[in-house]
Amino acid sequence: MKPLPKLMVAPNGARKTKADHPALPMTLEEVVETAVACHAAGADGLHLHLRDAEGRHILDAGLYREALAELHRAVPDMLLQITTEAVGMYSAAQQRAIVEEVRPQAVSISLAEMLEGTDLDTAAAFYAKCAKDQIAVQHILYGAQDLTAMSALLDRGGLETAPLQLLFVLGRYTAGQESAPSDLDPFIRWMGRNCASAEWGVCAFGKRETECLTYAHGKGGNVRIGFENSFWNSDGTVATSNAERVLDFRRVSEA
């Protein structure tokens, strides 16, 4: 089972386009080019979203296999994590199916989306199959409701069959999608009570992305950075590329 990368880049996400930033990678060629640049800048993982020919978010097993093969050739030392993000387009069953078809080394899955119309037993059976197949699942948690659901899943049992990996998302549902370092504190307290040994990481929306990630890094967390969540450097300037965001975080966090 692959451990969480220390510094994962999320270069595009599901919703943004070049109208938001001209350097946002959308084609496979652009994603590969971005992965190479970010790896050279210090990122050891890539969070992979794919787009169709019209630039729309897509979950497709064939396209995922093609992308993963290209990326493994270009950046063999990076961990590659696919997403099952629904974006209102895919059901929990379709999300489970894409993981079972692709069998990636790692995947991030919103717990709320996986439990949409799905009981705990079905979700737990899916997570157990991922563990058996050596697929590292990072559970995405957005706030109190997700923490309550994760507590119920942990109480049910079954997740202990694999190292528990979590992603705490800061600022996604705040005014203007702006995060602050203190947004992490409730997640840390919950983790201390429920799963203190979990591997965990943070991503943060808005202009304070670097500040939030540096705060998480100082508490022992891994980080996910990039244009999916923010275009802003720590000095308030707009980054020219995802690699610049990686370098900005490294400069601040290693100072």
Backbone hydrogen bonds, N-H to C=O, Kabsch-Sander energy under -0.5 kcal/mol:
donor,donor_aa,acceptor,acceptor_aa,energy
8,M,223,V,-2.8
9,V,45,G,-2.5
10,A,225,I,-3.1
16,K,12,N,-0.5
20,D,17,T,-1.5
21,H,17,T,-1.3
24,L,21,H,-1.8
31,V,27,T,-2.3
32,V,28,L,-2.8
33,E,29,E,-2.3
34,T,30,E,-2.4
35,A,31,V,-2.6
36,V,32,V,-2.3
37,A,33,E,-2.0
38,C,34,T,-2.7
39,H,35,A,-2.5
40,A,36,V,-2.0
41,A,37,A,-1.3
42,G,38,C,-0.8
42,G,39,H,-0.9
43,A,38,C,-2.7
44,D,7,L,-1.8
45,G,7,L,-1.1
46,L,79,L,-2.7
47,H,9,V,-2.8
48,L,46,L,-0.7
48,L,81,Q,-3.6
49,H,47,H,-0.6
52,D,56,R,-2.6
55,G,52,D,-2.2
57,H,14,A,-0.5
58,I,50,L,-1.7
60,D,58,I,-0.6
64,Y,60,D,-2.5
65,R,61,A,-2.6
66,E,62,G,-2.2
67,A,63,L,-2.5
68,L,64,Y,-3.0
69,A,65,R,-2.2
70,E,66,E,-2.1
71,L,67,A,-2.7
72,H,68,L,-2.7
73,R,69,A,-1.6
74,A,70,E,-2.1
75,V,71,L,-3.5
78,M,75,V,-1.8
79,L,44,D,-2.3
81,Q,46,L,-3.1
81,Q,79,L,-0.6
82,I,80,L,-0.5
82,I,106,A,-2.2
83,T,48,L,-0.9
84,T,108,S,-1.3
89,M,86,A,-2.6
90,Y,86,A,-0.5
95,Q,91,S,-2.1
96,R,92,A,-2.5
97,A,93,A,-2.2
98,I,94,Q,-2.0
99,V,95,Q,-1.5
100,E,96,R,-2.2
101,E,97,A,-2.2
102,V,98,I,-2.4
103,R,99,V,-2.8
106,A,80,L,-0.6
107,V,136,A,-2.6
108,S,82,I,-2.3
109,I,138,Q,-2.4
111,L,140,I,-1.9
114,M,110,S,-2.4
115,L,111,L,-1.9
116,E,113,E,-0.9
117,G,115,L,-0.7
118,T,115,L,-1.6
123,A,119,D,-2.0
124,A,120,L,-3.0
125,A,121,D,-2.2
126,F,122,T,-1.9
127,Y,123,A,-2.5
128,A,124,A,-2.3
129,K,125,A,-1.9
130,C,126,F,-2.2
131,A,127,Y,-2.1
132,K,128,A,-2.2
133,D,129,K,-2.1
134,Q,131,A,-1.4
135,I,130,C,-3.0
136,A,105,Q,-2.1
136,A,134,Q,-0.6
137,V,135,I,-0.6
138,Q,107,V,-2.8
138,Q,136,A,-0.5
139,H,137,V,-0.6
139,H,165,Q,-2.8
140,I,109,I,-2.6
141,L,167,L,-3.0
147,L,143,G,-2.1
148,T,144,A,-2.2
149,A,145,Q,-1.9
150,M,146,D,-2.7
151,S,147,L,-2.3
152,A,148,T,-1.9
153,L,149,A,-2.1
154,L,150,M,-2.7
155,D,151,S,-2.5
156,R,152,A,-1.7
157,G,153,L,-1.2
161,T,158,G,-1.5
162,A,159,L,-1.5
165,Q,137,V,-0.7
166,L,199,E,-2.3
167,L,139,H,-2.7
168,F,201,G,-2.7
169,V,141,L,-2.3
169,V,167,L,-0.6
170,L,168,F,-0.5
170,L,203,C,-2.6
174,T,171,G,-1.1
177,Q,174,T,-2.2
178,E,175,A,-0.8
179,S,205,F,-1.6
183,D,180,A,-2.0
184,L,181,P,-1.9
185,D,182,S,-1.0
187,F,184,L,-0.7
188,I,184,L,-2.0
189,R,185,D,-2.5
190,W,186,P,-2.2
191,M,187,F,-2.7
192,G,188,I,-2.3
193,R,189,R,-1.3
194,N,190,W,-1.8
195,C,191,M,-2.6
198,A,195,C,-2.0
199,E,164,L,-2.7
201,G,166,L,-1.7
202,V,222,N,-1.4
203,C,168,F,-1.9
205,F,170,L,-2.7
206,G,229,N,-1.5
209,E,206,G,-1.3
212,C,208,R,-2.8
213,L,209,E,-2.7
214,T,210,T,-2.5
215,Y,211,E,-2.0
216,A,212,C,-2.2
217,H,213,L,-2.7
218,G,214,T,-2.0
219,K,215,Y,-0.8
219,K,216,A,-0.9
220,G,217,H,-1.6
221,G,216,A,-2.6
222,N,200,W,-2.5
223,V,6,K,-2.1
224,R,202,V,-2.5
225,I,8,M,-2.8
228,E,10,A,-2.4
229,N,226,G,-1.7
230,S,226,G,-2.2
233,N,237,T,-3.3
236,G,233,N,-1.7
239,A,231,F,-3.4
239,A,237,T,-0.5
245,R,241,S,-1.2
246,V,242,N,-2.0
247,L,243,A,-2.3
248,D,244,E,-2.4
249,F,245,R,-2.3
250,R,246,V,-2.3
251,R,247,L,-2.5
252,V,248,D,-2.1
253,S,249,F,-3.1
254,E,250,R,-1.8
255,A,252,V,-0.9
